[in-house]
Amino acid sequence: MGNESRDKMLETAGLLFRKQGYNATGLNQILTESGTPKGSLYYHFPGGKEQLGQEAMDAAAQEMGRKIYTAFESTKSFQEAMEIIIDNAAADLEDSDFECGCPIATVALEATPGPVLQACCTAFQAAQKILESRLLMEGFSPASSVAMATLMFSAYEGAVILSRTQRTSEPLRSLKTTLPRLLGDDRN
């Protein structure tokens, strides 16, 4: 039982969790849609659904971090990077007919305390740390960087949720046009 089965299960679980949530996604559905044999599940994930969920959130966190990092590496300013991040989220929602929101938020909203929720928390903290470090590089104070990163990340996640539920990317687009005012000149 190679890593191909494991990777297929992780990818399928991540997509299903993103579309329908953690609780609404069953192990049999993951196995069927991934095309992997039942014996593979507990071979690769002896902790069952909880371990699969945790590892799927870890994979989603890595992908989220990569996207954020890439946006910042390809631009000159915090605002430009956030605009790319917002545009990418809007495109992802539109391309999925508003079925796929943030892969981590969907699970975080229903996870109970334990490894899956902790993986979600770690993912969000890592994303905020990237934002904080970039704000510091732009001249914001440490305290302002933390506060602004929290505001930006909260506004972004909220706009993704609103866009998904309203089935329009308008909340994300609105956030994009509001960015200059949100950033202001709070560098002290």
C-alpha positions as CSV (number, residue, x, y, z in Angstrom):
1,M,0.0,0.0,0.0
2,G,2.0,2.9,-1.3
3,N,1.8,6.6,-0.8
4,E,-0.5,7.0,-3.8
5,S,-3.5,5.7,-1.9
6,R,-2.6,7.8,1.1
7,D,-2.2,10.9,-1.1
8,K,-5.5,10.2,-2.8
9,M,-7.4,9.9,0.5
10,L,-5.8,13.1,1.8
11,E,-6.7,15.0,-1.3
12,T,-10.2,13.7,-1.5
13,A,-10.8,14.3,2.2
14,G,-9.6,17.8,1.9
15,L,-11.9,18.6,-1.0
16,L,-14.9,17.0,0.6
17,F,-14.3,18.7,4.0
18,R,-14.0,22.0,2.1
19,K,-17.2,21.5,0.2
20,Q,-19.5,19.8,2.8
21,G,-17.7,20.1,6.1
22,Y,-16.0,17.6,8.4
23,N,-19.1,16.1,10.1
24,A,-21.0,15.6,6.8
25,T,-18.1,13.7,5.2
26,G,-18.0,10.0,5.9
27,L,-15.1,7.7,5.6
28,N,-16.9,5.5,3.1
29,Q,-17.5,8.5,0.9
30,I,-13.8,9.4,1.1
31,L,-12.8,5.8,0.2
32,T,-15.3,5.6,-2.7
33,E,-14.5,9.0,-4.2
34,S,-10.7,8.5,-3.8
35,G,-11.0,5.0,-5.3
36,T,-8.8,3.5,-2.5
37,P,-9.4,0.2,-0.8
38,K,-10.9,0.1,2.7
39,G,-7.8,-1.5,4.1
40,S,-5.8,1.5,3.1
41,L,-7.6,3.8,5.5
42,Y,-6.4,2.4,8.8
43,Y,-3.0,1.4,7.3
44,H,-2.2,5.0,6.5
45,F,-4.4,6.6,9.1
46,P,-4.5,4.3,12.2
47,G,-6.2,7.2,14.1
48,G,-9.1,7.0,11.7
49,K,-11.1,10.1,10.6
50,E,-9.6,12.3,13.2
51,Q,-6.0,11.6,12.0
52,L,-7.1,12.0,8.4
53,G,-8.8,15.3,9.3
54,Q,-5.8,16.6,11.1
55,E,-3.5,15.7,8.2
56,A,-5.9,17.1,5.6
57,M,-5.9,20.4,7.6
58,D,-2.1,20.3,7.8
59,A,-1.9,19.9,4.0
60,A,-4.4,22.7,3.5
61,A,-2.3,24.9,5.8
62,Q,0.8,24.3,3.8
63,E,-1.1,25.2,0.6
64,M,-2.5,28.3,2.2
65,G,0.9,29.4,3.4
66,R,2.4,28.7,0.0
67,K,-0.2,30.9,-1.7
68,I,0.2,33.7,0.8
69,Y,4.0,33.5,0.6
70,T,3.9,33.5,-3.2
71,A,1.7,36.6,-3.3
72,F,4.1,38.5,-1.1
73,E,7.1,37.4,-3.0
74,S,5.6,38.5,-6.3
75,T,4.7,42.0,-5.2
76,K,6.3,45.1,-3.7
77,S,3.7,46.0,-1.1
78,F,1.4,44.5,1.5
79,Q,-1.6,45.9,-0.2
80,E,-0.7,44.4,-3.6
81,A,-0.1,41.0,-2.1
82,M,-3.5,41.1,-0.3
83,E,-5.2,42.1,-3.5
84,I,-3.7,39.0,-5.2
85,I,-4.8,36.8,-2.3
86,I,-8.3,38.2,-2.5
87,D,-8.5,37.8,-6.3
88,N,-7.3,34.2,-5.9
89,A,-10.0,33.5,-3.3
90,A,-12.7,35.0,-5.5
91,A,-11.5,33.0,-8.5
92,D,-11.5,29.8,-6.4
93,L,-15.1,30.4,-5.3
94,E,-16.3,31.3,-8.7
95,D,-14.5,28.4,-10.4
96,S,-16.2,26.0,-7.9
97,D,-19.6,27.6,-8.3
98,F,-19.2,28.8,-4.7
99,E,-18.9,25.3,-3.3
100,C,-15.3,25.6,-2.1
101,G,-14.6,28.2,0.5
102,C,-11.6,28.3,2.8
103,P,-10.6,24.7,3.3
104,I,-9.7,25.3,7.0
105,A,-12.6,27.6,8.0
106,T,-15.2,25.1,6.9
107,V,-13.7,22.5,9.2
108,A,-12.8,24.9,12.0
109,L,-16.4,26.1,12.4
110,E,-17.6,22.6,13.3
111,A,-14.6,20.9,14.8
112,T,-14.6,20.0,18.5
113,P,-11.6,20.4,20.7
114,G,-8.9,18.0,19.7
115,P,-6.3,17.4,17.0
116,V,-8.4,18.6,14.1
117,L,-9.3,21.9,15.7
118,Q,-5.7,22.3,16.8
119,A,-4.5,21.8,13.2
120,C,-7.0,24.5,12.1
121,C,-5.8,26.9,14.9
122,T,-2.1,26.3,13.9
123,A,-2.9,26.9,10.2
124,F,-4.6,30.2,11.0
125,Q,-1.8,31.3,13.3
126,A,0.8,30.6,10.7
127,A,-1.1,32.6,8.1
128,Q,-1.4,35.5,10.5
129,K,2.3,35.3,11.3
130,I,3.1,35.8,7.6
131,L,0.9,38.9,7.5
132,E,2.5,40.2,10.7
133,S,6.0,39.8,9.4
134,R,5.2,41.6,6.2
135,L,3.5,44.4,8.0
136,L,6.7,44.8,10.1
137,M,8.7,45.0,6.9
138,E,6.4,47.8,5.8
139,G,7.2,49.8,8.9
140,F,4.3,49.0,11.2
141,S,5.2,48.6,14.9
142,P,5.1,45.1,16.4
143,A,1.9,45.9,18.2
144,S,0.3,47.4,15.2
145,S,1.5,44.5,13.0
146,V,-0.3,42.0,15.3
147,A,-3.5,44.0,15.4
148,M,-3.5,44.7,11.7
149,A,-2.7,41.1,10.8
150,T,-5.6,40.0,12.9
151,L,-8.0,42.5,11.4
152,M,-6.8,41.7,7.8
153,F,-7.1,37.9,8.3
154,S,-10.5,38.2,10.0
155,A,-11.8,40.5,7.3
156,Y,-10.5,38.1,4.6
157,E,-12.0,35.0,6.2
158,G,-15.3,36.8,6.8
159,A,-15.4,38.0,3.2
160,V,-14.8,34.4,2.0
161,I,-17.6,33.1,4.2
162,L,-20.0,35.9,3.0
163,S,-19.1,35.3,-0.6
164,R,-19.7,31.6,-0.3
165,T,-23.0,31.9,1.4
166,Q,-24.3,34.8,-0.8
167,R,-22.9,33.1,-3.9
168,T,-21.2,36.2,-5.1
169,S,-17.6,37.4,-4.9
170,E,-18.8,40.9,-4.1
171,P,-17.9,40.7,-0.4
172,L,-14.3,39.8,-1.4
173,R,-14.2,42.5,-4.1
174,S,-15.5,45.0,-1.5
175,L,-12.7,44.1,0.8
176,K,-10.2,44.7,-1.9
177,T,-11.4,48.2,-2.5
178,T,-11.5,48.9,1.2
179,L,-7.9,47.8,1.8
180,P,-6.2,51.2,1.4
181,R,-8.5,52.6,4.1
182,L,-7.9,49.7,6.4
183,L,-4.2,49.9,6.1
184,G,-4.1,53.7,6.6
185,D,-0.9,54.9,8.1
186,D,-0.7,53.1,11.4
187,R,3.0,52.6,11.4
188,N,3.7,53.8,14.9
